[in-house]
Amino acid sequence: MTNIDDLMIPCLNKKFFGFECMGCGFQRAFSLLLKGEFIEAFFMYPAIYTLIPLFSTILLSFFVKFKYSQKLINFLAITSISIIVISFLIKKLY
């Protein structure tokens, strides 16, 4: 049986330039969520909890049209970007 961690794509930014990008940790956080380790997933990549609803809403909006889908997508996108940038800066400072 294949371990999901063996299928992860390496970060090319980290490989070539030696430092993590703003997306580093997403795959590991998603893997932790699948294993039920919710707190560890948050500490690995805090935006995981806004990105999953964002991607789900975008996907759902292709099939089902609902009144406030674009406002919800915009809110989740802005929130996700904010969390990603803030957590990236915190990692760099500490």
C-alpha positions in Angstrom: 0.0 0.0 0.0 1.3 3.4 -1.0 1.8 6.0 1.7 0.2 9.4 0.7 3.4 11.2 1.9 5.4 9.3 -0.8 3.2 11.0 -3.5 3.9 14.6 -2.5 5.4 17.0 -5.0 8.6 18.6 -3.8 8.8 22.4 -3.6 10.9 23.5 -6.5 11.4 26.9 -4.9 13.0 25.3 -1.8 15.0 22.9 -4.0 16.5 25.5 -6.3 16.7 28.6 -4.1 16.9 27.1 -0.6 13.9 28.8 1.0 10.2 27.9 1.3 7.5 29.4 -0.8 4.1 30.7 0.4 2.6 27.3 -0.5 5.0 25.1 1.4 3.2 23.0 3.9 -0.2 22.8 2.0 0.3 19.1 0.9 1.5 18.1 4.4 -1.3 19.9 6.1 -3.8 18.2 3.7 -2.3 14.9 4.5 -2.6 15.6 8.3 -6.2 16.5 7.8 -6.9 13.2 6.1 -5.2 11.5 9.1 -7.5 13.4 11.5 -4.7 15.5 12.9 -6.5 18.8 12.7 -4.4 20.9 15.1 -1.2 19.8 13.5 -2.6 20.6 10.1 -3.4 24.2 11.3 0.2 24.7 12.6 1.6 23.3 9.4 -0.4 25.5 7.1 -3.1 27.7 8.7 -4.8 28.7 5.4 -5.8 25.0 4.8 -9.1 25.8 6.6 -10.0 28.6 4.2 -8.6 27.1 1.1 -10.6 23.9 1.2 -14.0 25.8 1.4 -12.7 28.2 -1.3 -11.9 25.3 -3.7 -15.1 23.6 -2.8 -17.2 26.7 -3.4 -15.5 27.3 -6.8 -16.1 23.7 -7.9 -19.7 23.8 -6.7 -20.4 27.1 -8.5 -19.6 25.4 -11.8 -22.5 23.0 -11.3 -25.0 24.9 -9.0 -25.6 28.6 -9.2 -26.4 30.3 -6.0 -27.1 33.9 -5.2 -24.0 34.9 -3.2 -21.4 32.5 -4.7 -19.2 35.2 -6.1 -19.2 37.2 -2.8 -18.4 34.0 -0.9 -15.6 33.2 -3.3 -14.1 36.7 -3.0 -14.3 36.6 0.8 -12.7 33.2 1.1 -10.0 34.2 -1.5 -9.1 37.5 0.3 -9.1 35.7 3.7 -6.9 32.9 2.4 -4.4 35.2 0.8 -4.2 37.2 4.0 -3.6 34.1 6.1 -1.0 32.8 3.7 1.0 36.1 3.6 0.8 36.6 7.4 1.8 33.1 8.2 4.7 33.3 5.7 5.9 36.5 7.2 5.7 35.0 10.7 7.7 32.0 9.6 10.4 34.3 8.1 10.6 36.4 11.2 10.9 33.5 13.7 
